[in-house]
Amino acid sequence: MLRFLLAATVATVCLPGCGARASSSTAAKEPERELPPDEQVLALLPDATQVVIEVDLARLRANPVIGPTVTRLLSSPQPQIPGELEAQLPIAERVVLAAFGVGSGQAATVTLLVSGATVPGARKISTVGDRGVWALGPPEWVDQLEQRAVLAEAGVGARLAPPKELLALRGRAMPEGAPGAALRVTARLPFDARVSLANVAGLDPAPAQVSVWGDVVDDLAIVVEADATETTTAKGKRTETARLVRGITRTVQRLALLPQVRGLGLLPALEDVKVTPKDAWVRVVFTVGPRLLGRVVERAGKLLDDAPDAP
């Protein structure tokens, strides 16, 4: 289930409005908004970040439906999880993967882990509340993140905060009134990155912007908002949006053929996926109801029991 969530962003940030009317000599200044812990982590990322994947592992573990299975999954060897993360994920509360230079020869990924314990093999670059923020990745990128954190803690320069554009895109897919998220994906992809995504995922056209929100209560829901339009004419936008609808529909159909999907019993949910054009964007809604989610979790548990190295 975690693999599916990772493969597949609460509310849109509201900026402070105007305060009291300015006098002839001075103007009232609104107090700065206190950044929540998740945004404090995002603030460490440079503006060059193209893809951000956030997974709230603590939220997933605490869920009464999938929590025990997620805990077992994170504690078991998994071929889809990079080797350097196998020791870190079981003690991490939140993981953030940030990608730079996607589709180019300078592509790089940095992984940030929020944990109350020491994360082996990672470098501590900052703190959020009483939790440490630990980094894995190319030293030159980790150095840059650490320098940003040091300057921010020393009060040098402007207050560190995520770009407003990133936050707006991050919040686009989140349903109104949702209490939080277990998964968020935010992507702003230039041409080279779109070509790479099209080749890897078989999605043509690949979107230029992506916002993903996912959460689990007693059911599971994932919402995707994707934008592939680059033209400015109304006719061009309609054409590109229609192409993206067809491309996403084909991708969902291919997912339905995967043995893992059928083995977990997710086929009925994939058959009910809603792919809807919305202005120049395409909205995708994937849901797994409580009864089906219970059966999926049961099957996932059996697969873990049958694994060669099952605990």
Secondary structure, DSSP 8 states (H G I E B T S, - for coil): -HHHHHH------------S---SS-----------HHHHHHTTS-TT--EEEEE-HHHHHH-TTTHHHHHHHHHS--TTS-GGGTTTGGG-SEEEEEEESTTSTT-EEEEEEEESS--TT-EEEEEETTEEEEEES-HHHHHHHHHHHHHHHHT-SS-----HHHHHHHHHTS-TT----SEEEEEE--HHHHHHHHHHH--SS--SEEEEEEEESSSEEEEEEEE-----SHHHHHHHHHHHHHHHHHHHHHHTT-HHHHHHT-HHHHHT-EEEEETTEEEEEEEE-HHHHHHHHHHHHHHHHHSTT--
